[in-house]
Amino acid sequence: MPRPRIKQPFTRLDRLMLIINTSVIASSTVFCFVSFQDLPQIIPTHFNVNGVADKFGDKTSIWLLPAISLLLGVGLWSLSFYPHILNYLTEITQYNAPKQYALASKLLRVLSIVVSLIFSFAIYETIVIAQNSADSFGWLPMIIIVFGFITLLGVYLVQSTKK
């Protein structure tokens, strides 16, 4: 049985999330442009779990981060308009589809913002560390990111399984 296709309303909260997501991606890209000239030829391109750079590359590789951020941000945001193609924990019927689709759409939009923020942080830290302003960003940001993702998914799972 095919899932119902329901057009989700685009709310004020959705508009606000779109503005936040676009602003985060744009500001981190602008930060790359502004900082590019001051970067050394070799910059960190990968960090271990302790936040210490363990791989290095040409400074042009900094552009990979905003490109991936844009791709993932736009991809997740676009996917939120097609909730009928996603996988769900419960069977989708005409009765529960509006709630399930709304929850899944919101989750994807929030994930888009979170991913954009993570890449924005990575861009900032890469540039700061490349300019020798710091040695590492430590383990605390990684714990916050993991805890944030688990919390976000936990809230979604609880909401989506409520009757």
C-alpha angles and dihedrals in degrees: 000000000000118000118251116258110224123180107232117220114244103231134195088259089055090051090049091050090049091052091048093048093047092046093051093049093044095046094049090049091049089049088056091051093048094046100039097090092051095051119106117242091255119050134172113270101177136030129201123229090275091057094251118138111249102167130043137194146163117307091245087070087076087080090066091072098057090041092055090043091053093045094049094040094051092039096053092042092050092047089057088071091061104053092151091073095055128097118251136192091231132045111268114234133170088261101052098030097091093054096041093046092048092050093047092047092051091047092053092047092049090046088052090056092045092050091048090050092049091052091045089054090047091051092049094047093045091053094044093048092044089054089053093244090128140009098220141343093235130223100289096084090052091053091048091050094049093044090048093052093047091048093048093049092044092054090048093049092050093047094046094051096048114110 
